């Protein structure tokens, strides 16, 4: 499974968001859905080694809720050069996420 960068500060988040293409997964400790979904997202991310991949544990980095307007978990977000391209929360459809990521990586390669 693809490893991720643990994000714990605004500076680390800004650095991740400003990459050519990055995925950020946000979860909480006591969220069973979050824990079940993370390995599926990691598996998809193995197909995209060129895309930066970060994880935020909202229990440890509480300011993330305000910074990104997070109201529920899990959340998966795709960023490119500081801009949010996709946000999917709560009921994340893994195949739709893969398709979106596929389209975005194809656009960057052009």
Long-range contacts (C-beta under 8 A, 24 or more apart in sequence): 1-39, 1-42, 1-43, 1-46, 2-42, 2-43, 2-45, 2-46, 2-49, 2-53, 3-42, 3-53, 4-42, 4-45, 4-53, 4-54, 4-55, 5-52, 5-53, 5-54, 5-55, 6-54, 6-55, 6-56, 6-57, 7-54, 7-55, 7-56, 7-61, 7-64, 8-56, 8-60, 8-61, 9-61, 10-63, 10-67, 12-54, 13-54, 13-56, 13-61, 13-64, 13-67, 13-68, 14-82, 16-52, 16-54, 16-79, 17-79, 17-82, 17-84, 18-79, 18-81, 18-82, 19-52, 19-79, 19-80, 19-81, 20-80, 20-81, 20-108, 21-50, 21-51, 21-52, 21-78, 21-79, 21-80, 21-104, 21-105, 21-108, 22-51, 22-52, 22-53, 22-54, 22-78, 22-79, 22-80, 23-48, 23-51, 23-52, 23-53, 23-54, 23-76, 23-77, 23-78, 23-79, 23-101, 24-54, 24-55, 24-56, 24-76, 24-77, 24-79, 25-53, 25-54, 25-55, 25-56, 25-74, 25-75, 25-76, 25-77, 26-55, 26-56, 26-58, 26-64, 26-68, 26-70, 26-73, 26-74, 26-75, 26-76, 26-77, 27-55, 27-56, 27-57, 27-58, 27-73, 27-74, 27-75, 28-57, 28-58, 28-59, 28-73, 29-57, 29-59, 31-73, 31-74, 33-73, 33-74, 33-90, 34-73, 34-74, 37-74, 37-92, 37-94, 38-74, 40-94, 41-76, 41-94, 41-97, 44-94, 44-97, 44-98, 44-101, 47-98, 48-101, 48-105, 50-105, 51-101, 51-105, 78-104, 80-104, 80-108
